[in-house]
Amino acid sequence: MMQIKISTPLEKGVIESLKAGDEVALSGVIFTARDAAHKRLQDMIDKGSHIPINLKDAVIYYAGPTPPPPGRAVGSCGPTTASRMDPFTPGLLRLGLGGMIGKGDRSPDVKKAIKKYRGVYFLATGGIGALLSKKVKSAKAILFKELGPEAIHKLEVKDFPLIVGIDAKGRDVYDKARWKKT
């Protein structure tokens, strides 16, 4: 199968053209955020505060990059288990988030929200964080810096290898048996 080259910000037409199981090479700006950062973002949303990053058509990577070795943008930068962010995901999709990158299955509520808001969930291969970090061209902590690796980082990636886990129609690679021909 050939990789589909896509870039951020994710255009709705591109998102809707992807099918669960497609292999993609993502380039552009993505944001990292794990549990603690998601909790803080949710608190801001709940209080009606302005979120200081533009989530419209953006991609959040569930990762906490380690400090970079000499000559590199980041150290190891592998995905974390996406289901830990499930309580926060529908709200971020409602605000315009285009996609997420993680590992593992998502809850029924997240799957419904992905379909409703026409988003996409990408899978990154776990256990190869050092190799994935080679696709990161620049990195900067931009929000909640006191969280260290769990701060929100702005990464510029080039040909970041991913698989579409859940597409905008709700098709899920973890549950192919329920797919309908569309």
Summary of the structure (lengths in Angstrom):
residues: 182
radius of gyration: 15.3
end to end distance: 20.3
largest distance: 49.4
contacts: 588
relative contact order: 0.23
helix: 31%
strand: 29%
